[in-house]
């Protein structure tokens, strides 16, 4: 079995990301060196738990590691104070000590919430990410951003807390629904668009094979995405500069997620895909990139069967001013100025706050008019 390893060389907090099919069976061997005592507390969601928890238990048992587990409800709504409180109090009830290891076993919601719980529990305990969705494997499990949502917006409460280890078992992606897989693919495409035109070329050619289950292609897509993210995180761990590039599409996405109630109407990766298309359209209208670039982005997303436009979101949406107001709640607002990630071409994203709000309003009005 081929296992790719990406090292994240943060001083004093370095860790490895292992990527390959079947890693769950070897979880004990990977985690055992981190443990003072052979016991871990695992937090998952009910969907992942029903599918994979016993396989993880067996993988840990090969090294004699005991496991206690908590399963939270699935869905973005779990990234909230009530479930966070439930998670932290369960960890305390299980007598998790500062030298112990907590395992986040699930998609991005579980990874974000459990990482935040680990960050504040006893002022910080170590945690391991075992991401089970494509979105979590390529994005949220890497880089140490943890947190929960607030009524005012997404990820507004949280902490930077790096994992001690990430195990991305690509074999688990086979149990995802096609919609969940493609939502994760939205984040994969983002990496090509923000900094690697050759990777985007490869995705245009290999995307259908990826979606169809080609394990080698999936490993490569995860490895390249993770390597790009790791390189950026090492340069800018707490998002003072370059790390904001990873938010390509997210300023639009977070507003759309808030507008749809963080529910099943719009999955995070679907919002990222729509947001990337909007960011390239805005870049084109501002004369920053060729008109062909947004067309190419949209063509690839459409070819993959993904959501591309505001008209692909079911139900009512706010008007352009309402969406702009939601965008103003974004964490990236500085002195009231919205930060956008725009592009001079595919693979050439950059950060700017010099965007005319009237132009954004017109873009959103045009997109809403097509619904």
C-alpha positions as CSV (number, residue, x, y, z in Angstrom):
1,X,0.0,0.0,0.0
2,X,1.4,3.4,-1.0
3,X,1.4,6.0,1.8
4,X,2.3,9.6,1.0
5,X,3.6,11.7,3.9
6,X,3.6,15.5,4.0
7,X,5.6,17.1,6.8
8,X,4.5,20.3,8.4
9,X,7.7,21.8,9.9
10,X,6.3,24.3,12.4
11,X,9.0,25.0,15.0
12,X,8.2,23.1,18.2
13,X,4.8,21.9,16.7
14,X,5.9,19.9,13.6
15,X,3.7,17.0,12.5
16,X,3.2,14.6,9.7
17,X,0.2,14.0,7.5
18,X,0.0,10.5,6.2
19,X,-2.2,9.9,3.1
20,X,-3.2,6.4,1.8
21,X,-5.9,3.8,1.6
22,X,-6.3,1.5,4.6
23,X,-4.5,3.7,7.2
24,X,-7.3,3.1,9.7
25,X,-6.1,-0.4,10.3
26,X,-2.7,1.0,11.2
27,X,-4.0,3.8,13.4
28,X,-2.6,2.2,16.6
29,X,0.9,2.1,15.1
30,X,0.8,5.7,14.1
31,X,-0.8,7.0,17.4
32,X,1.1,4.8,19.9
33,X,4.3,6.9,19.9
34,X,2.3,10.0,21.0
35,X,0.8,8.3,24.1
36,X,1.9,8.3,27.7
37,X,-0.9,5.8,28.5
38,X,-2.6,3.5,26.1
39,X,-5.9,5.2,26.0
40,X,-7.5,7.7,23.7
41,X,-10.8,9.6,23.7
42,X,-12.4,9.7,20.2
43,X,-15.1,12.1,19.2
44,X,-17.0,11.4,16.0
45,X,-20.4,12.0,14.5
46,X,-23.2,9.4,14.4
47,X,-22.9,8.8,10.6
48,X,-19.1,8.2,10.7
49,X,-19.4,6.3,13.9
50,X,-21.9,3.8,12.5
51,X,-19.6,3.2,9.4
52,X,-16.1,3.3,10.8
53,X,-15.8,3.4,14.6
54,X,-15.3,-0.3,15.0
55,X,-12.6,-0.3,12.4
56,X,-10.8,2.4,14.3
57,X,-11.2,0.5,17.5
58,X,-9.7,-2.6,15.9
59,X,-6.8,-0.5,14.4
60,X,-6.0,0.9,17.9
61,X,-6.4,-2.5,19.6
62,X,-3.5,-3.9,17.5
63,X,-1.2,-1.7,19.8
64,X,-3.2,-2.4,22.9
65,X,-4.8,1.1,22.9
66,X,-8.1,1.4,24.7
67,X,-10.7,3.7,23.2
68,X,-13.7,5.6,24.6
69,X,-15.9,7.4,22.1
70,X,-18.6,10.1,21.8
71,X,-20.8,10.4,18.7
72,X,-22.3,13.8,18.1
73,X,-25.1,14.6,15.6
74,X,-23.9,15.0,12.0
75,X,-24.1,18.3,10.2
76,X,-22.9,21.9,10.3
77,X,-25.3,22.7,13.2
78,X,-23.1,20.7,15.5
79,X,-20.4,23.4,15.3
80,X,-22.3,25.3,18.0
81,X,-22.0,26.1,21.7
82,X,-24.4,23.3,22.9
83,X,-22.5,20.5,21.2
84,X,-19.1,22.1,22.0
85,X,-20.1,22.2,25.7
86,X,-21.3,18.6,25.5
87,X,-17.9,17.5,23.9
88,X,-15.8,19.3,26.5
89,X,-17.8,18.1,29.5
90,X,-17.6,14.5,28.1
91,X,-13.9,14.8,27.8
92,X,-13.6,16.0,31.4
93,X,-16.0,13.2,32.6
94,X,-13.7,10.7,30.9
95,X,-10.8,12.2,32.9
96,X,-8.8,13.2,29.8
97,X,-5.5,14.6,31.2
98,X,-3.2,17.2,29.7
99,X,-0.7,14.5,28.5
100,X,-3.5,12.5,26.8
101,X,-4.5,12.6,23.2
102,X,-8.0,13.4,21.8
103,X,-8.9,12.0,18.4
104,X,-11.2,14.0,16.0
105,X,-12.7,11.3,13.7
106,X,-15.0,12.7,11.1
107,X,-15.4,15.5,8.6
108,X,-14.6,19.2,8.9
109,X,-17.3,19.9,11.5
110,X,-15.9,17.3,13.9
111,X,-12.3,18.3,13.2
112,X,-13.0,22.0,13.9
113,X,-15.1,21.4,17.0
114,X,-12.9,18.7,18.6
115,X,-9.7,20.7,17.8
116,X,-11.2,23.7,19.6
117,X,-12.2,21.5,22.5
118,X,-8.7,20.2,22.7
119,X,-7.3,23.7,22.5
120,X,-9.2,24.9,25.6
121,X,-9.4,21.6,27.6
122,X,-7.0,22.0,30.5
123,X,-5.5,24.9,28.6
124,X,-4.5,22.6,25.7
125,X,-4.2,18.9,25.1
126,X,-2.8,17.2,22.0
127,X,-5.1,15.9,19.3
128,X,-5.0,13.8,16.2
129,X,-7.1,14.4,13.1
130,X,-8.5,11.4,11.3
131,X,-10.5,13.1,8.6
132,X,-13.1,11.0,6.8
133,X,-14.4,13.4,4.2
134,X,-12.5,14.7,1.1
135,X,-13.1,18.3,2.3
136,X,-11.5,17.5,5.7
137,X,-8.6,15.5,4.2
138,X,-7.6,18.3,1.8
139,X,-8.3,21.3,3.9
140,X,-9.8,21.5,7.4
141,X,-7.7,18.8,9.1
142,X,-4.4,20.6,8.2
143,X,-3.2,23.9,9.6
144,X,-4.6,24.1,13.1
145,X,-7.6,26.3,12.5
146,X,-10.3,25.2,15.0
147,X,-13.6,26.6,16.1
148,X,-17.4,26.8,16.1
149,X,-20.0,29.0,14.4
150,X,-21.9,31.9,16.0
151,X,-25.3,33.2,14.9
152,X,-23.3,36.2,13.5
153,X,-21.2,34.1,11.2
154,X,-19.1,31.1,10.6
155,X,-15.9,30.2,12.6
156,X,-16.1,33.4,14.6
157,X,-15.2,31.5,17.9
158,X,-12.1,29.4,17.9
159,X,-8.3,29.1,18.3
160,X,-5.2,28.1,16.4
161,X,-4.2,24.6,17.7
162,X,-2.1,22.4,15.5
163,X,-2.8,18.6,15.5
164,X,0.0,16.2,16.5
165,X,-0.7,13.9,13.6
166,X,-3.1,13.6,10.6
167,X,-4.2,10.3,9.2
168,X,-6.0,10.7,5.9
169,X,-7.3,7.3,4.9
170,X,-8.4,7.7,1.3
171,X,-10.2,4.4,1.4
172,X,-12.8,6.0,3.6
173,X,-13.8,8.3,0.8
174,X,-15.6,5.4,-0.9
175,X,-18.4,5.7,1.7
176,X,-19.2,9.3,0.9
177,X,-22.3,10.2,-1.1
178,X,-21.5,11.7,-4.5
179,X,-22.7,15.1,-3.3
180,X,-20.4,15.0,-0.3
181,X,-17.4,13.9,-2.4
182,X,-18.0,16.7,-4.9
183,X,-18.4,19.3,-2.1
184,X,-14.9,18.3,-1.0
185,X,-13.7,18.5,-4.6
186,X,-14.6,22.2,-4.4
187,X,-11.7,22.7,-2.0
188,X,-9.4,20.6,-4.2
189,X,-10.1,22.9,-7.2
190,X,-9.5,25.9,-5.1
191,X,-5.8,24.9,-4.6
192,X,-5.2,24.7,-8.4
193,X,-7.0,28.1,-8.9
194,X,-5.0,29.9,-6.1
195,X,-1.5,28.8,-6.9
196,X,-0.9,25.9,-9.2
197,X,-2.2,26.1,-12.8
198,X,-0.6,22.8,-13.7
199,X,-2.6,21.1,-10.9
200,X,-5.8,22.7,-12.3
201,X,-4.9,21.3,-15.7
202,X,-4.4,17.9,-14.1
203,X,-7.8,18.1,-12.4
204,X,-9.5,19.0,-15.7
205,X,-8.1,15.8,-17.1
206,X,-8.4,13.5,-14.0
207,X,-11.5,14.9,-12.3
208,X,-13.9,12.3,-13.7
209,X,-11.6,9.5,-12.6
210,X,-11.3,11.0,-9.2
211,X,-15.0,11.2,-8.8
212,X,-15.4,7.6,-10.1
213,X,-13.1,6.2,-7.3
214,X,-9.6,6.0,-8.8
215,X,-7.6,5.5,-5.6
216,X,-4.2,6.6,-7.1
217,X,-5.8,9.8,-8.4
218,X,-7.5,10.5,-5.1
219,X,-4.2,10.0,-3.2
220,X,-2.4,12.4,-5.6
221,X,-5.2,15.1,-5.3
222,X,-5.1,14.9,-1.5
223,X,-1.3,14.9,-1.3
224,X,-1.0,17.9,-3.7
225,X,-3.7,19.9,-1.9
226,X,-2.2,19.2,1.6
227,X,1.3,20.0,0.4
228,X,0.1,23.4,-0.9
229,X,-1.7,24.1,2.3
230,X,1.2,23.0,4.5
231,X,3.6,25.3,2.6
232,X,1.3,28.3,3.1
233,X,0.7,27.5,6.8
234,X,4.4,27.3,7.6
235,X,4.9,30.7,6.0
236,X,1.9,32.3,7.8
237,X,0.4,30.1,10.6
238,X,-2.0,32.7,12.1
239,X,-3.2,34.3,8.8
240,X,-1.4,37.7,8.9
241,X,-0.6,37.5,5.2
242,X,-0.3,34.7,2.7
243,X,-2.5,32.2,4.5
244,X,-5.5,34.3,3.5
245,X,-5.0,33.0,-0.1
246,X,-6.6,29.8,1.2
247,X,-9.8,31.8,1.5
248,X,-10.2,32.0,-2.2
249,X,-14.0,31.8,-2.8
250,X,-14.7,31.9,1.0
251,X,-15.8,35.5,1.4
252,X,-18.8,34.8,-0.9
253,X,-19.1,31.3,0.5
254,X,-19.5,32.3,4.1
255,X,-22.2,34.8,3.3
256,X,-24.1,32.2,1.3
257,X,-23.7,29.7,4.1
258,X,-25.1,32.2,6.6
259,X,-27.9,33.0,4.2
260,X,-28.9,29.4,3.9
261,X,-28.6,28.7,7.7
262,X,-25.5,26.5,7.6
263,X,-27.7,23.6,6.5
264,X,-28.1,21.0,3.8
265,X,-29.2,23.5,1.3
266,X,-25.6,24.5,0.7
267,X,-22.6,22.4,1.8
268,X,-19.4,24.2,2.6
269,X,-17.5,22.9,-0.4
270,X,-20.4,23.8,-2.7
271,X,-20.3,27.3,-1.4
272,X,-16.5,27.4,-2.0
273,X,-17.1,26.3,-5.7
274,X,-19.7,29.0,-6.2
275,X,-17.5,31.5,-4.4
276,X,-14.5,30.7,-6.6
277,X,-16.6,31.2,-9.7
278,X,-17.8,34.5,-8.4
279,X,-14.2,35.6,-7.4
280,X,-13.0,34.9,-10.9
281,X,-16.0,36.7,-12.4
282,X,-15.2,39.7,-10.2
283,X,-11.5,39.5,-11.2
284,X,-12.5,39.5,-14.9
285,X,-14.9,42.4,-14.5
286,X,-12.1,44.4,-12.8
287,X,-9.8,43.7,-15.7
288,X,-7.4,41.6,-13.6
289,X,-7.7,38.4,-15.6
290,X,-8.9,37.2,-19.0
291,X,-12.6,36.7,-19.6
292,X,-11.8,33.1,-20.5
293,X,-10.6,32.3,-17.0
294,X,-14.0,32.5,-15.2
295,X,-15.5,30.6,-18.2
296,X,-12.9,27.8,-17.8
297,X,-13.5,27.6,-14.0
298,X,-17.3,27.3,-14.5
299,X,-16.9,24.8,-17.3
300,X,-14.9,22.5,-15.1
301,X,-17.2,22.7,-12.1
302,X,-20.2,22.1,-14.5
303,X,-18.5,19.2,-16.1
304,X,-18.0,17.6,-12.6
305,X,-21.7,18.1,-11.9
306,X,-21.2,20.7,-9.2
307,X,-23.0,23.8,-8.1
308,X,-21.6,26.8,-10.0
309,X,-24.1,29.7,-9.7
310,X,-26.5,31.3,-7.2
311,X,-29.3,29.8,-9.2
312,X,-28.1,26.3,-8.2
313,X,-29.0,27.0,-4.5
314,X,-32.5,26.0,-3.7
315,X,-34.9,28.3,-1.9
316,X,-34.9,32.0,-1.3
317,X,-31.7,34.1,-0.9
318,X,-31.3,37.7,0.4
319,X,-30.9,40.5,-2.1
320,X,-27.5,41.8,-3.1
321,X,-27.5,44.3,-0.1
322,X,-28.4,41.5,2.2
323,X,-25.6,39.3,1.0
324,X,-23.1,42.2,1.2
325,X,-24.2,42.7,4.9
326,X,-23.5,39.1,5.6
327,X,-20.1,39.4,3.9
328,X,-19.3,42.3,6.2
329,X,-19.4,39.9,9.2
330,X,-16.5,38.0,7.7
331,X,-13.5,37.4,10.0
332,X,-11.3,39.0,7.3
333,X,-12.8,42.4,7.7
334,X,-10.1,44.9,8.8
335,X,-11.2,48.5,9.7
336,X,-14.5,47.8,8.0
337,X,-12.8,46.9,4.8
338,X,-13.6,43.6,3.2
339,X,-10.7,41.5,2.0
340,X,-11.1,39.6,-1.2
341,X,-8.9,36.9,-2.8
342,X,-8.9,37.7,-6.5
343,X,-6.9,36.3,-9.4
344,X,-4.7,37.6,-12.3
345,X,-5.3,34.2,-13.9
346,X,-5.7,30.5,-13.0
347,X,-3.0,29.7,-10.4
348,X,-2.4,33.4,-9.7
349,X,-4.5,34.5,-6.7
350,X,-3.7,37.5,-4.6
351,X,-5.1,39.3,-1.6
352,X,-6.7,42.8,-1.8
353,X,-9.0,45.1,0.0
354,X,-9.2,47.5,-2.9
355,X,-12.5,46.4,-4.3
356,X,-15.4,48.7,-5.0
357,X,-18.4,47.5,-3.1
358,X,-20.7,48.8,-5.9
359,X,-19.0,46.4,-8.3
360,X,-19.6,43.5,-5.9
361,X,-23.2,44.5,-5.5
362,X,-23.7,44.6,-9.3
363,X,-22.0,41.1,-9.6
364,X,-24.4,39.7,-6.9
365,X,-27.4,41.5,-8.4
366,X,-26.6,40.0,-11.8
367,X,-26.1,36.5,-10.3
368,X,-29.4,36.8,-8.4
369,X,-31.2,38.0,-11.5
370,X,-30.4,34.6,-13.2
371,X,-32.3,32.7,-10.6
